[in-house]
Amino acid sequence: MHGSWLVRSSVGRRWSSPLRRSVDRVERIALATAIGLAVLAVPVAVLAGAAVQRAGDDVAIAQNATAHPATALLLRDAPDDNNDAMLGSTRTLGEWHTLSGIVRTGQVDVSPGATAGTSVSIWINDAGRPVAPPLTEDQAYWRGVVTVIMVLLGLFAAITATFCGMHWLLNRWRLARWAADWRSIEPHWSGDH
């Protein structure tokens, strides 16, 4: 038997070809590295997403401990033609009862065009002031999913850009070498030596 099984295999022949230059080997190693990094990016992204989801769950628990549902009675009609209304929410004057039974009056978030006398659900803190609704488990989950997607896209883009930049530089080096080789051989080939 001549040589090892690797040299006899098609992989070995590709690596040991007399026409293969060191720059070709470098590029092949860079491609293998890029593929390996892309594979490793998946668990990294999943871990990042899981961390974001856990943080969101912690925020939801903390917010649920201090935010309480309440019902506000609207004292004025909500505008439906301002910039906030275009975003699907606006503010108007409403009144609600705190946990201790005190009646409070202030601005509450409502749907555009809501009319005075309408009851709307709001969230209040321990002091009785309106607050944003607490984060839900679903919102925490989807934050984690979005994080996984964004991390994967970012890492894949960085890996691809790095490999493409390296490929471009190696091609420029190859072209420069080919041009230099041609300049040295062309006079002998054309008879102009």
Rosetta constraint file for C-alpha pairs under 8 A:
AtomPair CA 3 CA 7 HARMONIC 6.35 0.50
AtomPair CA 3 CA 8 HARMONIC 7.06 0.50
AtomPair CA 4 CA 8 HARMONIC 6.53 0.50
AtomPair CA 5 CA 9 HARMONIC 6.05 0.50
AtomPair CA 6 CA 10 HARMONIC 7.98 0.50
AtomPair CA 6 CA 11 HARMONIC 6.89 0.50
AtomPair CA 6 CA 12 HARMONIC 4.90 0.50
AtomPair CA 7 CA 11 HARMONIC 7.43 0.50
AtomPair CA 7 CA 12 HARMONIC 4.06 0.50
AtomPair CA 7 CA 13 HARMONIC 5.75 0.50
AtomPair CA 7 CA 16 HARMONIC 7.20 0.50
AtomPair CA 8 CA 12 HARMONIC 6.10 0.50
AtomPair CA 8 CA 13 HARMONIC 6.48 0.50
AtomPair CA 9 CA 13 HARMONIC 6.22 0.50
AtomPair CA 10 CA 14 HARMONIC 6.13 0.50
AtomPair CA 11 CA 15 HARMONIC 6.31 0.50
AtomPair CA 12 CA 16 HARMONIC 5.93 0.50
AtomPair CA 13 CA 17 HARMONIC 5.66 0.50
AtomPair CA 14 CA 20 HARMONIC 7.73 0.50
AtomPair CA 15 CA 20 HARMONIC 7.13 0.50
AtomPair CA 15 CA 25 HARMONIC 7.27 0.50
AtomPair CA 16 CA 20 HARMONIC 7.12 0.50
AtomPair CA 20 CA 24 HARMONIC 6.14 0.50
AtomPair CA 20 CA 25 HARMONIC 7.35 0.50
AtomPair CA 21 CA 25 HARMONIC 6.68 0.50
AtomPair CA 22 CA 26 HARMONIC 6.23 0.50
AtomPair CA 23 CA 27 HARMONIC 6.18 0.50
AtomPair CA 23 CA 170 HARMONIC 6.92 0.50
AtomPair CA 23 CA 174 HARMONIC 7.88 0.50
AtomPair CA 24 CA 28 HARMONIC 6.17 0.50
AtomPair CA 25 CA 29 HARMONIC 6.15 0.50
AtomPair CA 26 CA 30 HARMONIC 6.11 0.50
AtomPair CA 27 CA 31 HARMONIC 6.14 0.50
AtomPair CA 27 CA 166 HARMONIC 7.89 0.50
AtomPair CA 27 CA 167 HARMONIC 6.91 0.50
AtomPair CA 27 CA 170 HARMONIC 7.55 0.50
AtomPair CA 28 CA 32 HARMONIC 6.22 0.50
AtomPair CA 29 CA 33 HARMONIC 6.05 0.50
AtomPair CA 30 CA 34 HARMONIC 6.05 0.50
AtomPair CA 30 CA 163 HARMONIC 6.94 0.50
AtomPair CA 31 CA 35 HARMONIC 6.19 0.50
AtomPair CA 31 CA 163 HARMONIC 7.00 0.50
AtomPair CA 32 CA 36 HARMONIC 6.12 0.50
AtomPair CA 33 CA 37 HARMONIC 6.06 0.50
AtomPair CA 34 CA 38 HARMONIC 6.10 0.50
AtomPair CA 34 CA 159 HARMONIC 6.10 0.50
AtomPair CA 34 CA 160 HARMONIC 7.49 0.50
AtomPair CA 34 CA 163 HARMONIC 6.76 0.50
AtomPair CA 35 CA 39 HARMONIC 6.25 0.50
AtomPair CA 36 CA 40 HARMONIC 6.24 0.50
AtomPair CA 37 CA 41 HARMONIC 6.01 0.50
AtomPair CA 37 CA 159 HARMONIC 7.38 0.50
AtomPair CA 38 CA 42 HARMONIC 7.04 0.50
AtomPair CA 38 CA 155 HARMONIC 7.47 0.50
AtomPair CA 38 CA 156 HARMONIC 6.26 0.50
AtomPair CA 38 CA 159 HARMONIC 7.09 0.50
AtomPair CA 39 CA 43 HARMONIC 7.95 0.50
AtomPair CA 40 CA 44 HARMONIC 6.57 0.50
AtomPair CA 41 CA 45 HARMONIC 6.00 0.50
AtomPair CA 41 CA 152 HARMONIC 6.43 0.50
AtomPair CA 41 CA 155 HARMONIC 6.53 0.50
AtomPair CA 41 CA 156 HARMONIC 7.62 0.50
AtomPair CA 42 CA 46 HARMONIC 6.23 0.50
AtomPair CA 42 CA 152 HARMONIC 6.63 0.50
AtomPair CA 43 CA 47 HARMONIC 6.04 0.50
AtomPair CA 44 CA 48 HARMONIC 6.22 0.50
AtomPair CA 45 CA 49 HARMONIC 6.10 0.50
AtomPair CA 45 CA 147 HARMONIC 7.38 0.50
AtomPair CA 45 CA 148 HARMONIC 4.78 0.50
AtomPair CA 45 CA 149 HARMONIC 7.50 0.50
AtomPair CA 45 CA 151 HARMONIC 5.39 0.50
AtomPair CA 45 CA 152 HARMONIC 5.80 0.50
AtomPair CA 46 CA 50 HARMONIC 6.08 0.50
AtomPair CA 46 CA 148 HARMONIC 5.55 0.50
AtomPair CA 47 CA 51 HARMONIC 6.17 0.50
AtomPair CA 48 CA 52 HARMONIC 6.27 0.50
AtomPair CA 48 CA 144 HARMONIC 7.71 0.50
AtomPair CA 48 CA 147 HARMONIC 6.88 0.50
AtomPair CA 48 CA 148 HARMONIC 6.63 0.50
AtomPair CA 48 CA 151 HARMONIC 7.76 0.50
AtomPair CA 49 CA 53 HARMONIC 6.13 0.50
AtomPair CA 49 CA 143 HARMONIC 7.55 0.50
AtomPair CA 49 CA 144 HARMONIC 4.13 0.50
AtomPair CA 49 CA 145 HARMONIC 6.07 0.50
AtomPair CA 49 CA 146 HARMONIC 7.54 0.50
AtomPair CA 49 CA 147 HARMONIC 5.03 0.50
AtomPair CA 49 CA 148 HARMONIC 4.85 0.50
AtomPair CA 50 CA 54 HARMONIC 6.10 0.50
AtomPair CA 50 CA 144 HARMONIC 5.89 0.50
AtomPair CA 51 CA 55 HARMONIC 6.13 0.50
AtomPair CA 51 CA 144 HARMONIC 7.51 0.50
AtomPair CA 52 CA 56 HARMONIC 6.09 0.50
AtomPair CA 52 CA 140 HARMONIC 7.61 0.50
AtomPair CA 52 CA 143 HARMONIC 6.78 0.50
AtomPair CA 52 CA 144 HARMONIC 5.26 0.50
AtomPair CA 52 CA 147 HARMONIC 7.23 0.50
AtomPair CA 53 CA 57 HARMONIC 6.12 0.50
AtomPair CA 53 CA 140 HARMONIC 5.04 0.50
AtomPair CA 53 CA 141 HARMONIC 5.46 0.50
AtomPair CA 53 CA 142 HARMONIC 7.82 0.50
AtomPair CA 53 CA 143 HARMONIC 6.31 0.50
AtomPair CA 53 CA 144 HARMONIC 4.63 0.50
AtomPair CA 54 CA 58 HARMONIC 6.23 0.50
AtomPair CA 54 CA 140 HARMONIC 7.62 0.50
AtomPair CA 55 CA 59 HARMONIC 6.23 0.50
AtomPair CA 55 CA 140 HARMONIC 7.94 0.50
AtomPair CA 56 CA 60 HARMONIC 6.09 0.50
AtomPair CA 56 CA 135 HARMONIC 7.31 0.50
AtomPair CA 56 CA 137 HARMONIC 7.83 0.50
AtomPair CA 56 CA 139 HARMONIC 7.88 0.50
AtomPair CA 56 CA 140 HARMONIC 4.69 0.50
AtomPair CA 56 CA 141 HARMONIC 7.84 0.50
AtomPair CA 56 CA 143 HARMONIC 7.66 0.50
AtomPair CA 57 CA 61 HARMONIC 6.22 0.50
AtomPair CA 57 CA 135 HARMONIC 7.88 0.50
AtomPair CA 57 CA 136 HARMONIC 7.79 0.50
AtomPair CA 57 CA 137 HARMONIC 6.33 0.50
AtomPair CA 57 CA 140 HARMONIC 5.91 0.50
AtomPair CA 58 CA 62 HARMONIC 6.23 0.50
AtomPair CA 59 CA 63 HARMONIC 5.97 0.50
AtomPair CA 59 CA 135 HARMONIC 6.98 0.50
AtomPair CA 60 CA 64 HARMONIC 5.92 0.50
AtomPair CA 60 CA 134 HARMONIC 5.83 0.50
AtomPair CA 60 CA 135 HARMONIC 4.72 0.50
AtomPair CA 60 CA 136 HARMONIC 6.07 0.50
AtomPair CA 60 CA 137 HARMONIC 7.22 0.50
AtomPair CA 60 CA 140 HARMONIC 7.91 0.50
AtomPair CA 61 CA 65 HARMONIC 6.24 0.50
AtomPair CA 62 CA 66 HARMONIC 6.74 0.50
AtomPair CA 63 CA 67 HARMONIC 5.71 0.50
AtomPair CA 63 CA 134 HARMONIC 5.23 0.50
AtomPair CA 63 CA 135 HARMONIC 7.18 0.50
AtomPair CA 64 CA 68 HARMONIC 7.13 0.50
AtomPair CA 64 CA 134 HARMONIC 5.93 0.50
AtomPair CA 66 CA 125 HARMONIC 5.63 0.50
AtomPair CA 66 CA 126 HARMONIC 6.04 0.50
AtomPair CA 67 CA 123 HARMONIC 6.07 0.50
AtomPair CA 67 CA 124 HARMONIC 5.49 0.50
AtomPair CA 67 CA 125 HARMONIC 4.60 0.50
AtomPair CA 67 CA 126 HARMONIC 6.82 0.50
AtomPair CA 67 CA 131 HARMONIC 7.26 0.50
AtomPair CA 67 CA 133 HARMONIC 7.50 0.50
AtomPair CA 67 CA 134 HARMONIC 6.87 0.50
AtomPair CA 68 CA 123 HARMONIC 5.35 0.50
AtomPair CA 68 CA 124 HARMONIC 5.31 0.50
AtomPair CA 68 CA 125 HARMONIC 6.19 0.50
AtomPair CA 68 CA 126 HARMONIC 7.64 0.50
AtomPair CA 69 CA 121 HARMONIC 6.97 0.50
AtomPair CA 69 CA 122 HARMONIC 5.88 0.50
AtomPair CA 69 CA 123 HARMONIC 4.48 0.50
AtomPair CA 69 CA 124 HARMONIC 6.37 0.50
AtomPair CA 70 CA 96 HARMONIC 7.08 0.50
AtomPair CA 70 CA 97 HARMONIC 7.33 0.50
AtomPair CA 70 CA 98 HARMONIC 7.83 0.50
AtomPair CA 70 CA 121 HARMONIC 5.90 0.50
AtomPair CA 70 CA 122 HARMONIC 5.27 0.50
AtomPair CA 70 CA 123 HARMONIC 5.68 0.50
AtomPair CA 70 CA 124 HARMONIC 6.66 0.50
AtomPair CA 71 CA 96 HARMONIC 6.05 0.50
AtomPair CA 71 CA 97 HARMONIC 7.67 0.50
AtomPair CA 71 CA 119 HARMONIC 6.33 0.50
AtomPair CA 71 CA 120 HARMONIC 5.59 0.50
AtomPair CA 71 CA 121 HARMONIC 4.65 0.50
AtomPair CA 71 CA 122 HARMONIC 5.78 0.50
AtomPair CA 72 CA 94 HARMONIC 5.82 0.50
AtomPair CA 72 CA 95 HARMONIC 5.20 0.50
AtomPair CA 72 CA 96 HARMONIC 4.45 0.50
AtomPair CA 72 CA 97 HARMONIC 7.70 0.50
AtomPair CA 72 CA 108 HARMONIC 7.90 0.50
AtomPair CA 72 CA 119 HARMONIC 5.56 0.50
AtomPair CA 72 CA 120 HARMONIC 5.32 0.50
AtomPair CA 72 CA 121 HARMONIC 6.30 0.50
AtomPair CA 72 CA 122 HARMONIC 6.54 0.50
AtomPair CA 73 CA 94 HARMONIC 5.34 0.50
AtomPair CA 73 CA 95 HARMONIC 5.29 0.50
AtomPair CA 73 CA 96 HARMONIC 6.42 0.50
AtomPair CA 73 CA 116 HARMONIC 7.67 0.50
AtomPair CA 73 CA 117 HARMONIC 5.89 0.50
AtomPair CA 73 CA 118 HARMONIC 5.78 0.50
AtomPair CA 73 CA 119 HARMONIC 4.55 0.50
AtomPair CA 73 CA 120 HARMONIC 6.50 0.50
AtomPair CA 74 CA 92 HARMONIC 7.27 0.50
AtomPair CA 74 CA 93 HARMONIC 6.06 0.50
AtomPair CA 74 CA 94 HARMONIC 4.15 0.50
AtomPair CA 74 CA 95 HARMONIC 6.52 0.50
AtomPair CA 74 CA 115 HARMONIC 7.09 0.50
AtomPair CA 74 CA 116 HARMONIC 4.84 0.50
AtomPair CA 74 CA 117 HARMONIC 5.19 0.50
AtomPair CA 74 CA 118 HARMONIC 5.48 0.50
AtomPair CA 74 CA 119 HARMONIC 6.32 0.50
AtomPair CA 74 CA 120 HARMONIC 7.50 0.50
AtomPair CA 75 CA 92 HARMONIC 7.84 0.50
AtomPair CA 75 CA 93 HARMONIC 5.52 0.50
AtomPair CA 75 CA 94 HARMONIC 5.02 0.50
AtomPair CA 75 CA 95 HARMONIC 7.04 0.50
AtomPair CA 75 CA 116 HARMONIC 4.98 0.50
AtomPair CA 75 CA 117 HARMONIC 6.17 0.50
AtomPair CA 76 CA 92 HARMONIC 6.32 0.50
AtomPair CA 76 CA 93 HARMONIC 5.69 0.50
AtomPair CA 76 CA 94 HARMONIC 7.18 0.50
AtomPair CA 76 CA 115 HARMONIC 6.67 0.50
AtomPair CA 76 CA 116 HARMONIC 4.53 0.50
AtomPair CA 76 CA 117 HARMONIC 7.71 0.50
AtomPair CA 77 CA 92 HARMONIC 6.93 0.50
AtomPair CA 77 CA 113 HARMONIC 6.69 0.50
AtomPair CA 77 CA 114 HARMONIC 5.78 0.50
AtomPair CA 77 CA 115 HARMONIC 4.22 0.50
AtomPair CA 77 CA 116 HARMONIC 4.67 0.50
AtomPair CA 78 CA 90 HARMONIC 6.92 0.50
AtomPair CA 78 CA 91 HARMONIC 6.55 0.50
AtomPair CA 78 CA 92 HARMONIC 5.25 0.50
AtomPair CA 78 CA 110 HARMONIC 7.22 0.50
AtomPair CA 78 CA 111 HARMONIC 7.49 0.50
AtomPair CA 78 CA 112 HARMONIC 5.77 0.50
AtomPair CA 78 CA 113 HARMONIC 5.00 0.50
AtomPair CA 78 CA 114 HARMONIC 5.04 0.50
AtomPair CA 78 CA 115 HARMONIC 6.15 0.50
AtomPair CA 78 CA 116 HARMONIC 7.65 0.50
AtomPair CA 79 CA 85 HARMONIC 7.15 0.50
AtomPair CA 79 CA 90 HARMONIC 7.03 0.50
AtomPair CA 79 CA 91 HARMONIC 7.83 0.50
AtomPair CA 79 CA 92 HARMONIC 7.64 0.50
AtomPair CA 79 CA 112 HARMONIC 5.83 0.50
AtomPair CA 79 CA 113 HARMONIC 5.55 0.50
AtomPair CA 79 CA 114 HARMONIC 7.75 0.50
AtomPair CA 80 CA 85 HARMONIC 5.37 0.50
AtomPair CA 80 CA 86 HARMONIC 7.90 0.50
AtomPair CA 80 CA 90 HARMONIC 7.75 0.50
AtomPair CA 80 CA 112 HARMONIC 4.52 0.50
AtomPair CA 80 CA 113 HARMONIC 4.77 0.50
AtomPair CA 81 CA 85 HARMONIC 6.10 0.50
AtomPair CA 81 CA 86 HARMONIC 7.41 0.50
AtomPair CA 81 CA 112 HARMONIC 7.91 0.50
AtomPair CA 82 CA 86 HARMONIC 6.84 0.50
AtomPair CA 82 CA 90 HARMONIC 7.99 0.50
AtomPair CA 83 CA 87 HARMONIC 7.00 0.50
AtomPair CA 84 CA 88 HARMONIC 6.82 0.50
AtomPair CA 84 CA 89 HARMONIC 5.76 0.50
AtomPair CA 84 CA 90 HARMONIC 5.10 0.50
AtomPair CA 85 CA 89 HARMONIC 5.14 0.50
AtomPair CA 85 CA 90 HARMONIC 5.18 0.50
AtomPair CA 85 CA 111 HARMONIC 7.48 0.50
AtomPair CA 85 CA 112 HARMONIC 5.21 0.50
AtomPair CA 88 CA 111 HARMONIC 6.34 0.50
AtomPair CA 88 CA 112 HARMONIC 6.62 0.50
AtomPair CA 89 CA 109 HARMONIC 6.48 0.50
AtomPair CA 89 CA 110 HARMONIC 5.71 0.50
AtomPair CA 89 CA 111 HARMONIC 4.90 0.50
AtomPair CA 89 CA 112 HARMONIC 5.82 0.50
AtomPair CA 90 CA 109 HARMONIC 5.63 0.50
AtomPair CA 90 CA 110 HARMONIC 5.52 0.50
AtomPair CA 90 CA 111 HARMONIC 6.09 0.50
AtomPair CA 90 CA 112 HARMONIC 5.69 0.50
AtomPair CA 91 CA 107 HARMONIC 5.92 0.50
AtomPair CA 91 CA 108 HARMONIC 5.32 0.50
AtomPair CA 91 CA 109 HARMONIC 4.53 0.50
AtomPair CA 91 CA 110 HARMONIC 5.79 0.50
AtomPair CA 92 CA 107 HARMONIC 5.23 0.50
AtomPair CA 92 CA 108 HARMONIC 5.68 0.50
AtomPair CA 92 CA 109 HARMONIC 6.79 0.50
AtomPair CA 92 CA 110 HARMONIC 7.11 0.50
AtomPair CA 93 CA 105 HARMONIC 7.09 0.50
AtomPair CA 93 CA 106 HARMONIC 5.42 0.50
AtomPair CA 93 CA 107 HARMONIC 4.62 0.50
AtomPair CA 93 CA 108 HARMONIC 6.27 0.50
AtomPair CA 94 CA 105 HARMONIC 5.72 0.50
AtomPair CA 94 CA 106 HARMONIC 5.64 0.50
AtomPair CA 94 CA 107 HARMONIC 6.05 0.50
AtomPair CA 94 CA 108 HARMONIC 6.13 0.50
AtomPair CA 95 CA 103 HARMONIC 6.76 0.50
AtomPair CA 95 CA 104 HARMONIC 5.48 0.50
AtomPair CA 95 CA 105 HARMONIC 4.29 0.50
AtomPair CA 95 CA 106 HARMONIC 6.44 0.50
AtomPair CA 96 CA 103 HARMONIC 5.63 0.50
AtomPair CA 96 CA 104 HARMONIC 5.43 0.50
AtomPair CA 96 CA 105 HARMONIC 6.60 0.50
AtomPair CA 97 CA 101 HARMONIC 5.31 0.50
AtomPair CA 97 CA 102 HARMONIC 5.38 0.50
AtomPair CA 97 CA 103 HARMONIC 4.48 0.50
AtomPair CA 97 CA 104 HARMONIC 6.05 0.50
AtomPair CA 97 CA 128 HARMONIC 7.68 0.50
AtomPair CA 98 CA 102 HARMONIC 5.27 0.50
AtomPair CA 98 CA 103 HARMONIC 6.41 0.50
AtomPair CA 98 CA 104 HARMONIC 7.01 0.50
AtomPair CA 98 CA 124 HARMONIC 7.60 0.50
AtomPair CA 98 CA 127 HARMONIC 7.59 0.50
AtomPair CA 98 CA 128 HARMONIC 4.78 0.50
AtomPair CA 99 CA 126 HARMONIC 7.39 0.50
AtomPair CA 99 CA 128 HARMONIC 6.89 0.50
AtomPair CA 104 CA 128 HARMONIC 7.52 0.50
AtomPair CA 108 CA 122 HARMONIC 7.47 0.50
AtomPair CA 108 CA 130 HARMONIC 6.90 0.50
AtomPair CA 109 CA 122 HARMONIC 7.81 0.50
AtomPair CA 110 CA 114 HARMONIC 6.80 0.50
AtomPair CA 110 CA 120 HARMONIC 7.33 0.50
AtomPair CA 114 CA 118 HARMONIC 7.07 0.50
AtomPair CA 122 CA 130 HARMONIC 6.84 0.50
AtomPair CA 122 CA 131 HARMONIC 7.84 0.50
AtomPair CA 122 CA 133 HARMONIC 7.51 0.50
AtomPair CA 123 CA 130 HARMONIC 5.63 0.50
AtomPair CA 123 CA 131 HARMONIC 5.56 0.50
AtomPair CA 123 CA 132 HARMONIC 6.50 0.50
AtomPair CA 123 CA 133 HARMONIC 5.71 0.50
AtomPair CA 124 CA 128 HARMONIC 5.23 0.50
AtomPair CA 124 CA 129 HARMONIC 5.08 0.50
AtomPair CA 124 CA 130 HARMONIC 4.26 0.50
AtomPair CA 124 CA 131 HARMONIC 5.29 0.50
AtomPair CA 125 CA 129 HARMONIC 5.54 0.50
AtomPair CA 125 CA 130 HARMONIC 6.47 0.50
AtomPair CA 125 CA 131 HARMONIC 6.28 0.50
AtomPair CA 135 CA 139 HARMONIC 6.25 0.50
AtomPair CA 135 CA 140 HARMONIC 6.90 0.50
AtomPair CA 136 CA 140 HARMONIC 6.32 0.50
AtomPair CA 137 CA 141 HARMONIC 6.10 0.50
AtomPair CA 138 CA 142 HARMONIC 6.16 0.50
AtomPair CA 139 CA 143 HARMONIC 6.09 0.50
AtomPair CA 140 CA 144 HARMONIC 6.39 0.50
AtomPair CA 141 CA 145 HARMONIC 6.38 0.50
AtomPair CA 142 CA 146 HARMONIC 6.03 0.50
AtomPair CA 143 CA 147 HARMONIC 6.09 0.50
AtomPair CA 144 CA 148 HARMONIC 6.28 0.50
AtomPair CA 145 CA 149 HARMONIC 6.36 0.50
AtomPair CA 146 CA 150 HARMONIC 6.05 0.50
AtomPair CA 147 CA 151 HARMONIC 5.92 0.50
AtomPair CA 148 CA 152 HARMONIC 6.06 0.50
AtomPair CA 149 CA 153 HARMONIC 6.08 0.50
AtomPair CA 150 CA 154 HARMONIC 6.00 0.50
AtomPair CA 151 CA 155 HARMONIC 6.00 0.50
AtomPair CA 152 CA 156 HARMONIC 5.87 0.50
AtomPair CA 153 CA 157 HARMONIC 5.92 0.50
AtomPair CA 154 CA 158 HARMONIC 6.15 0.50
AtomPair CA 155 CA 159 HARMONIC 6.05 0.50
AtomPair CA 156 CA 160 HARMONIC 5.92 0.50
AtomPair CA 157 CA 161 HARMONIC 5.90 0.50
AtomPair CA 158 CA 162 HARMONIC 6.02 0.50
AtomPair CA 159 CA 163 HARMONIC 6.15 0.50
AtomPair CA 160 CA 164 HARMONIC 5.96 0.50
AtomPair CA 161 CA 165 HARMONIC 5.97 0.50
AtomPair CA 162 CA 166 HARMONIC 6.17 0.50
AtomPair CA 163 CA 167 HARMONIC 6.03 0.50
AtomPair CA 164 CA 168 HARMONIC 6.07 0.50
AtomPair CA 165 CA 169 HARMONIC 6.24 0.50
AtomPair CA 166 CA 170 HARMONIC 6.08 0.50
AtomPair CA 167 CA 171 HARMONIC 6.07 0.50
AtomPair CA 168 CA 172 HARMONIC 6.25 0.50
AtomPair CA 169 CA 173 HARMONIC 6.25 0.50
AtomPair CA 170 CA 174 HARMONIC 6.10 0.50
AtomPair CA 171 CA 175 HARMONIC 6.09 0.50
AtomPair CA 172 CA 176 HARMONIC 6.15 0.50
AtomPair CA 173 CA 177 HARMONIC 6.19 0.50
AtomPair CA 174 CA 178 HARMONIC 6.08 0.50
AtomPair CA 175 CA 179 HARMONIC 6.04 0.50
AtomPair CA 176 CA 180 HARMONIC 6.17 0.50
AtomPair CA 177 CA 181 HARMONIC 6.04 0.50
AtomPair CA 178 CA 182 HARMONIC 5.98 0.50
AtomPair CA 179 CA 183 HARMONIC 6.14 0.50
AtomPair CA 180 CA 184 HARMONIC 6.42 0.50
AtomPair CA 181 CA 185 HARMONIC 6.18 0.50
AtomPair CA 182 CA 186 HARMONIC 5.40 0.50
AtomPair CA 183 CA 187 HARMONIC 7.27 0.50
AtomPair CA 184 CA 188 HARMONIC 7.97 0.50
AtomPair CA 185 CA 189 HARMONIC 6.25 0.50
AtomPair CA 186 CA 190 HARMONIC 5.92 0.50
AtomPair CA 187 CA 191 HARMONIC 5.78 0.50
AtomPair CA 187 CA 192 HARMONIC 4.71 0.50
AtomPair CA 187 CA 193 HARMONIC 4.94 0.50
AtomPair CA 188 CA 192 HARMONIC 6.39 0.50
AtomPair CA 188 CA 193 HARMONIC 5.58 0.50
